Amino acid sequence: MVQIKRICCIGAGYVGGPTCSIIAQMCPEITVTVVDVNEDRIKAWNSDSLPIFEPGLQEVVESCRGVNLFFSTDVDDAIKEADLVFISVNTPTKTFGIGKGRAADLKYIEACARRIADVSNGCKIVVEKSTVPVRAAESIRRIFNANTRSSLNFQVLSNPEFLAEGTAISDLKNPDRVLIGGDETPEGQRAIEALRSIYEHWVPKTKIITTNTWSSELSKLAANAFLAQRISSINSISALCEVTGADVEEVAHAIGTDKRIGSNFLKASVGFGGSCFQKDVLNLVYLCEALNLPEVARYWQQVIEINDYQRRRFSSRIIGCLFNTVTDKKIALLGFAFKKNTGDTRESSSIYISKYLMDEGARLHVYDPKVKKEQIIQDLSHPTISEDDPDRVSRLVTISTDPYEACENAHAIVICTEWDMFKELDYERICKAMLKPAFIFDGRRILDSLYDKLQNMGFQVETIGKRISQKIPFTVNNDIAKVDLQVPPTKKSKS
């Protein structure tokens, strides 16, 4: 069996950094080097302030860094010395050309493959760790074959990650499964065994699944599509609950007790976000269209449509409750990360809710305990969000460093991320400092147990998937909301 003594990981992001930190901790005899062309990111990995927030990550990194875990910008040297190379670079959705808005852009994967082929010698195992479309390994292999030399021998494996941000360290230490796909040739099987031997340092053999390469790649897309589908399914039911008087939390509990369904990912909210769900579902849609499976493509496209609908519906409800206008009204947006326990904002529902409210002229005061001001401004200044008017962010958006400051003199509070601290705020103090009537829009259902108390304080409470009887009745004209929900806003892309 091939003995792995040195590992190189290309890409020091949300996947490469935590994954290789755990490998270094669990395999002290293996030297692990994480490389990236982004100097600032590597400096952060070598500092006390890591570039990403993940519970438990700091402790893992500090236990190994400088011992058998290294972060470097010397990509070529790390590749040359490695027995195994992980490719953990970004695979964004294409913004122009064929497959725009759906297909994965593999330019970084291709660049990695060419660089590996150019500087390598001897035998190397190259492992796809990034989320890639089916048969991407074949593209990598073709690049290797076209650039091979007598001294070179490559084996390409697929080893998709199944991490959930916010629980990545526990997911890595106690995974549901580790999936490894490779060729069914003797050389391919030896490569699989070499990678398996690394994971066997801490993962039970029964949890390590081996398949062919194509099954491994498709399994990653299918897993994320199924999870996104569950969220869209319960969100579609939440809309029905709001007009019938049912409570989506009670419905979710009732159906989740069925062992055939289970309770995971049945939490209604303002919609899913993050780097994977939307990208992978759209990738699956494009794959089905390219393979002439239009019915299958339309089925999965609807998962995205419901997610977009949920965001627009929630935003329209805010506008409707605030007497059909939010122009020049201060609205406190609590939470900007796509979920709690992470600083990641990619595809966060907060971005889109902010966009719809800014479209109506609302003045947003945004607070998030982990997302940096620069990231929020960057996200809201993107052309598809700012409507090619970057000045409107400086006019309409204020980043607050304190939740009470964000809520002072606000017309409404909008909870977009389920941070635990939002359950423990002094809402009596907040209510006294707000304009009346004071509204709370709970987009994450984290204040369920407080709704009666909040109403007694004087709040008008609105939430997802439940009609709440208001102590102070008011009339909402839903005409605007109905119009807004018909067609999603036009999105522009820069090529």
Backbone hydrogen bonds, N-H to C=O, Kabsch-Sander energy under -0.5 kcal/mol:
donor,donor_aa,acceptor,acceptor_aa,energy
4,I,2,V,-0.6
5,K,3,Q,-0.7
7,I,31,T,-2.9
8,C,84,L,-2.5
9,C,33,T,-2.6
10,I,8,C,-0.5
10,I,86,F,-2.9
11,G,9,C,-0.8
11,G,35,V,-3.2
17,G,13,G,-1.6
19,T,15,V,-2.1
20,C,16,G,-2.2
21,S,17,G,-1.7
22,I,18,P,-2.1
23,I,19,T,-2.1
24,A,20,C,-2.3
25,Q,21,S,-2.0
26,M,22,I,-2.7
27,C,23,I,-1.9
30,I,27,C,-2.3
31,T,5,K,-2.5
32,V,30,I,-0.6
32,V,68,N,-3.3
33,T,7,I,-2.7
34,V,70,F,-3.2
35,V,9,C,-3.0
35,V,33,T,-0.5
36,D,72,S,-1.5
39,E,37,V,-1.0
42,I,38,N,-1.9
43,K,39,E,-2.6
44,A,40,D,-2.0
45,W,41,R,-2.1
46,N,42,I,-1.6
47,S,44,A,-1.5
50,L,48,D,-0.6
54,E,52,I,-0.6
57,L,54,E,-2.3
58,Q,54,E,-0.5
60,V,56,G,-1.5
61,V,57,L,-2.7
62,E,58,Q,-2.5
63,S,59,E,-1.3
64,C,60,V,-0.8
64,C,61,V,-1.2
65,R,61,V,-3.1
66,G,69,L,-2.7
67,V,64,C,-2.6
68,N,64,C,-1.5
69,L,64,C,-1.5
70,F,32,V,-2.5
72,S,34,V,-2.5
75,V,73,T,-1.9
78,A,74,D,-1.6
79,I,75,V,-2.2
80,K,76,D,-2.5
81,E,77,D,-2.0
82,A,78,A,-1.0
82,A,79,I,-0.6
83,D,6,R,-2.5
84,L,6,R,-1.5
85,V,125,I,-2.9
86,F,8,C,-2.9
87,I,127,V,-2.9
88,S,10,I,-2.8
88,S,86,F,-0.7
94,K,103,A,-3.0
100,K,97,G,-1.9
101,G,94,K,-3.5
102,R,99,G,-2.3
103,A,99,G,-2.7
105,D,92,P,-3.7
106,L,104,A,-0.8
110,E,106,L,-2.8
111,A,107,K,-2.2
112,C,108,Y,-2.1
113,A,109,I,-2.4
114,R,110,E,-2.5
115,R,111,A,-2.1
116,I,112,C,-2.8
117,A,113,A,-2.4
118,D,114,R,-1.9
119,V,115,R,-2.0
120,S,116,I,-1.5
122,G,151,S,-1.8
124,K,153,N,-2.6
125,I,83,D,-2.0
126,V,124,K,-0.6
126,V,155,Q,-3.1
127,V,85,V,-3.2
127,V,125,I,-0.5
128,E,126,V,-0.5
128,E,157,L,-3.0
129,K,87,I,-2.4
129,K,127,V,-0.6
130,S,87,I,-1.7
132,V,130,S,-0.6
136,A,133,P,-1.6
139,S,135,R,-1.1
140,I,136,A,-2.1
141,R,137,A,-2.6
142,R,138,E,-2.2
143,I,139,S,-1.9
144,F,140,I,-2.2
145,N,141,R,-2.8
146,A,142,R,-2.1
147,N,143,I,-1.0
147,N,144,F,-0.7
148,T,145,N,-0.8
152,L,149,R,-2.1
153,N,122,G,-2.0
155,Q,124,K,-1.9
157,L,126,V,-2.8
157,L,155,Q,-0.5
158,S,181,G,-2.9
159,N,128,E,-2.5
161,E,129,K,-0.8
165,E,163,L,-0.5
167,T,164,A,-2.2
171,D,167,T,-2.5
172,L,168,A,-2.4
173,K,169,I,-2.2
174,N,170,S,-2.5
178,V,207,K,-2.7
180,I,178,V,-0.5
180,I,209,I,-2.8
181,G,158,S,-3.3
182,G,211,T,-1.9
189,Q,185,T,-2.5
190,R,186,P,-1.9
191,A,187,E,-1.9
192,I,188,G,-2.1
193,E,189,Q,-2.3
194,A,190,R,-1.9
195,L,191,A,-2.1
196,R,192,I,-2.8
197,S,193,E,-2.1
198,I,194,A,-0.8
198,I,195,L,-0.6
199,Y,195,L,-1.6
200,E,196,R,-2.1
201,H,198,I,-1.4
202,W,199,Y,-1.9
203,V,199,Y,-2.8
207,K,204,P,-1.9
208,I,205,K,-1.5
209,I,178,V,-3.2
209,I,207,K,-0.7
211,T,180,I,-2.2
213,T,182,G,-0.5
216,S,212,N,-1.8
217,E,213,T,-2.2
218,L,214,W,-2.4
219,S,215,S,-2.1
220,K,216,S,-1.3
221,L,217,E,-1.4
222,A,218,L,-2.9
223,A,219,S,-2.4
224,N,220,K,-1.9
225,A,221,L,-2.3
226,F,222,A,-2.5
227,L,223,A,-2.0
228,A,224,N,-2.6
229,Q,225,A,-2.3
230,R,226,F,-1.7
231,I,227,L,-1.7
232,S,228,A,-2.5
233,S,229,Q,-2.4
234,I,230,R,-2.3
235,N,231,I,-2.2
236,S,232,S,-2.1
237,I,233,S,-1.6
238,S,234,I,-1.7
239,A,235,N,-1.3
240,L,236,S,-1.2
241,C,237,I,-2.4
242,E,238,S,-1.8
243,V,239,A,-0.8
243,V,240,L,-0.6
244,T,240,L,-1.1
245,G,241,C,-2.2
246,A,241,C,-0.7
248,V,246,A,-0.5
248,V,465,G,-2.8
251,V,247,D,-2.2
252,A,248,V,-3.0
253,H,249,E,-2.1
254,A,250,E,-2.3
255,I,251,V,-2.5
256,G,252,A,-2.3
257,T,253,H,-1.2
258,D,255,I,-1.1
259,K,257,T,-0.6
261,I,258,D,-2.0
262,G,258,D,-2.9
266,L,263,S,-1.0
268,A,266,L,-0.7
270,V,443,G,-0.8
274,G,346,R,-2.4
280,D,276,C,-3.5
281,V,277,F,-2.5
282,L,278,Q,-2.6
283,N,279,K,-2.0
284,L,280,D,-2.3
285,V,281,V,-2.5
286,Y,282,L,-2.5
287,L,283,N,-2.4
288,C,284,L,-2.4
289,E,285,V,-2.3
290,A,286,Y,-2.7
291,L,287,L,-1.6
292,N,289,E,-1.6
293,L,288,C,-3.0
297,A,293,L,-2.2
298,R,294,P,-2.5
299,Y,295,E,-1.7
300,W,296,V,-1.9
301,Q,297,A,-2.2
302,Q,298,R,-1.4
303,V,300,W,-0.9
304,I,300,W,-0.8
304,I,301,Q,-0.5
305,E,301,Q,-2.1
306,I,302,Q,-2.4
307,N,303,V,-1.4
308,D,304,I,-2.5
309,Y,305,E,-2.5
310,Q,306,I,-2.5
311,R,307,N,-1.6
312,R,308,D,-2.3
313,R,309,Y,-2.9
314,F,310,Q,-2.2
315,S,311,R,-2.2
316,S,312,R,-2.7
317,R,313,R,-1.7
318,I,314,F,-1.8
319,I,315,S,-2.1
320,G,316,S,-2.6
321,C,317,R,-2.5
322,L,318,I,-1.7
323,F,320,G,-0.9
324,N,319,I,-1.4
325,T,319,I,-0.6
325,T,322,L,-1.1
328,D,361,G,-2.8
329,K,326,V,-2.4
331,I,363,R,-2.8
332,A,412,A,-2.8
333,L,331,I,-0.6
333,L,365,H,-2.4
334,L,332,A,-0.7
334,L,414,V,-2.7
335,G,333,L,-0.8
335,G,367,Y,-3.5
338,F,344,D,-2.3
342,T,339,K,-0.6
343,G,53,F,-0.5
348,S,345,T,-2.4
351,I,348,S,-1.1
352,Y,348,S,-0.9
353,I,349,S,-2.5
354,S,350,S,-2.4
355,K,351,I,-2.0
356,Y,352,Y,-2.4
357,L,353,I,-2.1
358,M,354,S,-2.8
359,D,355,K,-2.5
360,E,356,Y,-0.7
360,E,357,L,-0.5
361,G,358,M,-1.9
362,A,357,L,-2.4
363,R,329,K,-2.5
364,L,362,A,-0.7
364,L,396,L,-2.6
365,H,331,I,-2.5
366,V,364,L,-0.6
366,V,398,T,-2.6
367,Y,333,L,-2.5
376,I,372,K,-1.8
377,I,373,K,-2.5
378,Q,374,E,-2.2
379,D,375,Q,-2.5
380,L,376,I,-2.4
381,S,377,I,-1.3
382,H,379,D,-0.9
385,I,382,H,-2.1
386,S,382,H,-3.1
387,E,383,P,-0.9
388,D,383,P,-0.9
389,D,386,S,-1.3
392,R,389,D,-2.0
393,V,390,P,-1.0
394,S,390,P,-0.8
395,R,391,D,-1.8
396,L,392,R,-2.6
397,V,393,V,-2.5
398,T,364,L,-2.8
400,S,366,V,-3.0
400,S,398,T,-0.6
406,A,402,D,-2.0
407,C,403,P,-1.6
408,E,404,Y,-1.1
409,N,433,A,-3.0
410,A,407,C,-2.0
411,H,330,K,-3.1
412,A,330,K,-1.0
413,I,439,F,-2.3
414,V,332,A,-3.2
415,I,413,I,-0.5
415,I,441,F,-2.7
416,C,334,L,-2.6
416,C,414,V,-0.7
417,T,334,L,-1.3
419,W,417,T,-1.0
422,F,419,W,-1.5
423,K,420,D,-1.8
424,E,420,D,-0.5
424,E,421,M,-1.0
427,Y,425,L,-1.5
430,I,426,D,-2.0
431,C,427,Y,-2.8
432,K,428,E,-1.9
433,A,429,R,-1.1
433,A,430,I,-0.5
434,M,430,I,-0.6
434,M,431,C,-1.1
435,L,410,A,-1.8
438,A,458,G,-0.6
439,F,411,H,-1.6
440,I,460,Q,-2.6
441,F,413,I,-3.2
442,D,440,I,-0.7
442,D,462,E,-2.9
443,G,415,I,-1.5
443,G,441,F,-1.2
445,R,442,D,-0.5
450,L,447,L,-2.3
451,Y,447,L,-0.6
451,Y,448,D,-1.1
454,L,450,L,-3.1
455,Q,451,Y,-2.3
456,N,452,D,-2.3
457,M,453,K,-1.5
458,G,454,L,-0.8
458,G,455,Q,-0.8
459,F,454,L,-2.5
460,Q,438,A,-3.2
461,V,459,F,-0.6
462,E,440,I,-2.9
463,T,466,K,-0.6
464,I,442,D,-1.0
466,K,463,T,-0.5
468,I,466,K,-0.5
469,S,467,R,-0.5
477,N,475,T,-0.5
478,N,476,V,-0.8
482,K,478,N,-2.5
483,V,479,D,-2.0
484,D,480,I,-2.7
485,L,481,A,-1.9
486,Q,482,K,-0.5
486,Q,483,V,-1.2
487,V,483,V,-0.6
